[in-house]
Amino acid sequence: MAHLPASKAREGFADTINRVAYGKERVVLRRRGKEVAAVVPIDDLRLLEELEDRIDLVDARTALAELKTKRAKPLDAILKDIGL
């Protein structure tokens, strides 16, 4: 995975996009030496979104199963647990 200062990516934006789009390369952008963002191929983004959707589905099914077994907490209790 390539690392690139944000200033260099800005100067060569078209080149950075081409490396990602056509070379299927992932580019991590840094600002002041700290990683701040990444430019990834669209297929990688779609895969990440699909994985997130699957995790959300598992969480939703777990929540529904808890509700059916009467172990679900009331909203007030949940908000209190997280400090809201």
C-alpha positions, 0 to 999 in steps of 0.5 A: 500500500502506497503512502503519500503526503496529501500535498503530493496527492493534491499536486498529482491528483489525476495520477493518484486517481489513475494509480487507484482506478487502473492499477488497483492500488490503495493510497494512504494520504498523510498530513504532517506525517499522520495518516488521515485518509485513503483512496481505494479502488471502487471494488474495495469500497463496495466490498467494505460496504457489503461487509458493513451491511452483513454486520448490521444484519447480524446485529439486527437479527441479534436484537430481534432474537433478544426481543423475542426472548424478553431480554430486551432493555427498555430505551430509557435503560439503554440511554442511561447505560450510554450516558444520555 
